[in-house]
Each structure stands twice: as C-alpha cells, then as structure tokens.
C-alpha cells in the first residue's frame, strides 16, 4: 500500500538519495576537471602514441583512485551498516567524502590522489548503503528508487565541471578546488538530511528492538501505515536473517546459477557505451581542443566556461530524462539501441582529423553527450531495472555485495582502458580498437541478453 500524501520524512529521504548520487557523479566530474586543469594529463591524452611514463603514471593514478577506493569502501561500510546501523554508515560515507574532497583539492599530486581515494571510500559506501535506505525507509511500493536516482549522476558531474571552469576563470589555481566543492557540498547536504531521519525499522527489528522499529515506521509513514507496515518489516527481517552467502552448493542449482551469471552480465554491459569515460576524459579532450582553437585565433581559452556550461546543460538534461523513465520496460531494445548508438558516436570520432577549431570542439562535445546519454539514459537504467526488481529475496544480500564489488572493477577498466589507448596508440588505431570492441560487444549482447533477461524472470 502507498500513502495518499508523501510525508516530509519521505521527501527528505528522496532528497538524501538524490544527494548521494549527485555526490558520486560530482566526484567523477571533479576528476575530469582535475585532469582538464593539468597540462600533463591533457598532453598524455592527446599524445596518440608518444606519451611518456612521467605523464602517464599520474593520469592513471588519478583515474584509478576513485574506483579502487570504492572497491575498498563498499565492504567496509557494508559491515558498518550491519553492525552499527544504516544511519551511522551513511554519516560515515558523507564524512569520508567531505574529507577526501579537501585533500583532492590540494596542489600536490600525492595528496590529490590520496584525497580522490578517500572520496572513493565514501562513494563505495553510498553504493551499498543507499539502496538499503531506499528499501527499508521508503513507503511500501516505492522501494525501487535507486535505478531512477542513479540517473542523476551526470548532473552532478556537470555541476563539478562547470564549477571548475568558473573557478579557473576567477583564478587558474582555484579551478580544481572549486570543482571538488561540488561533491563536498552534496555530501554535506546528505549528511544534514541523514541527521533528520531515523534508523531503519529493519535494523531495529534485527536487533530485537521491535518498539524502536515501530517508532521509526511511525516517524516515516504515519500511524496508520506503521500499524500495517510493522508486519511487513518483521517478515522482511526474518527473510533476510535466513540468508547466507552463495556457495558452491547454491550455484549447483540451475535457477541460482543462471540468475548470478545474468546479473554479472547485465552489470558489465552497463559500461559498454563508455559514458563514464566521457564524464572524466571529455573535459580534458575539449580543453585541449579549445586550447588549439585559441592558438588558431578563434578567441577560445583553456577550460572555457561556455563549453563547460554546454556540457553541464547536456548532462543535466540527460539526468532529468533518466530520472523520469522506467528501466523495466523494453530493456532489450534500450540496451541494444544504447550500445549501437554509442558505436555510431565512436565512429564519428574518425572525423576528428578532418575538422579543426570550433568544428572539432563541437564534434567532441556532441560525441561526449551522446556517449553519456547512451550509458545513463539507455543502457544503465535498462540493466538496473532488469536486475533489481527480479532478484529473489534469498539472493538480495549477495546481489548487493556482488554489485558493490563488480561495479568499481568495471569502472576501473572503463576509464583506464580508453586513457591508455589515447596515450599509447595513434588516434585511428584507438578508434578502431574501441569500435571493434563495441561491435563485438553488440554481437555478444544480441546473443546473450535474451537469455540473461529470461533468466531473471
């Protein structure tokens, strides 16, 4: 049953979930602004086969710090959420993100990379704790909020890039610091919102504190809904109490094995459009193109505010559209269309050698927006919408842990592999390799996705 009118705590819960996703997306945008503000990183990304180890190592460390931090932070904050509660875990995520942003804004490379890693700890915690809040605090019937909230990540990235460009306009040394204020402010907002919300009823029930669970339900839903919802809370807590990690004996069951493989496949498919790589590498490529255009006399400067504003507006529009669509409808068509359109975008990059100046900037900006839309508007919602609602209750905990482990690894590969190709091989070869991988992935998706989606039902 659903409430006739959404209560203020429910609205604050949605704002909290949105703030956590904005912080995660803004962290990737701030990484992109950091690279765009580094002449060495821009030179490495446009070296096309002549990048040296001195410029390549800082680039890869900057890109890898966030997903590696997430890989460590997810299991650690998952343990905190089970032992101490969801509320302390979310507060810890926010504190880690705020502290990491302070370090990431430093001028020294070591402190910057360390700060990004600390931000990754918070982002990894958000990835595994926020779905628990959405499941346990939202009114019954609205617990599948995360697929829509995750679509807001490009908006956070756009705000970070725009803040960095505005900061560089005021003072070139302040661009990176201003970019990192965006995830910092989002994390502070989520921290303040979490302070206004109670611990989840399921956690209280798991500790045997039924009265506290009922009080939390009353606070979130009201008295009438709490009287009905307490039975569901007790049943849900009992079901999860009987769960155990998947072992070899579980994988021997065909249904379980197919569900696990299908979930892993759909999680990996989400990175194929290279939208995440576009968020963090696109600003650097556009900054370098704008720099070349300025040298040609068109009046453009490095990190121009106009280009940053266009990117931010495009990414925000993609996020807005993504939060309004349902990912469980026509999933197969959305996935194939997203992968196919991203392959077309990669093909357009072959025209980069034939255009210069403003034309090159427009081409790169258009392809960047297309790749981001393919991942965050088409493919990712379809994959998440196909996984989340259909996971059996006895696999829910294992599914969340698997996603929290696999997603950072997929992100690590999806951002470092394009950077290595841009730095170590000529541009036509890099485009050919990426396009070949896209086509091969599309063929694999055509063959395996029907089986995967059928296995989830």
Protein Blocks (a to p, Z undefined) as FASTA:
>chain_A
ZZfbdcfklmmmmmmmmmmmmmmmmmmmmmmmmmmmpmklmmmmmnnopacfklmmmmmm
mmmmmmmmmmmmmmmmmmmmmmnojklmmmmmmmmmmmmmmmmmpmblklmmmmmmmmmm
mmmmmmmmmmmmmmmmmcghilmmmlmmmmmmmmmmmmmmmmmmmmmmmomklmmmmmmm
mmmmmmmmmmmmmmmpccdfklmmmnopaklmmmmmmmmnojklmmmmmmmmmmmmmmmm
mgccddfklmmpmklmmmmmmmmmmmmmmmmnommmmmmmmmmmmmmmmmmmmmnonopa
ehifklmmmmmmmmmmmmmmmmmpcfkgoklmmmmmmmmmmmmmmmmmmmmmmpghjlmm
mmmmmmmmmmmmmmmmmmmmmmmmmmmmmgcfklmmmmmmmmmmmmmmmmmmmmmmmmmm
mmmpcfklmmmmmmmmmmmmmmmmmmmmmmmmmmmZZ
